Amino acid sequence: MRERVVINENGRRKTVTKLEAAFKQLTNKAASGDLKAVQLLAALLRSAEENSNQALAPSSTLEEVDEKVVAGILKRMETSQNGNQENENPHKD
């Protein structure tokens, strides 16, 4: 994951680690509405936050705000996905 690879970003070549490239791809998928990518990214962020909280003093206000934002995004994504499934198959038996 530390191996460096060349990617194209905004029309420019850039060298990043495979880990950075993977996070960029995951973030792009989440931003485009991929519910599984959103959930995975949220879980990774929570895990990273927990690890950093062990080393730093917690800032509970920021954590609560972040949790509410992520929860809101997940709820909208799930609602949107459920609506899309109903639109795709409106004559379910």
DADA-V932989 format. One record per pair of residues at least 24 apart in sequence whose ideal C-beta (glycine too) atoms are under 6 Angstrom apart, sorted by the first residue. I is the first residue (numbers start at 1). J is the second residue. If there is no record, write none. Layout:
# DADA-V932989
((I & J) (I & J))
This chain:
# DADA-V932989
((35 & 77) (35 & 81) (38 & 77) (42 & 70))
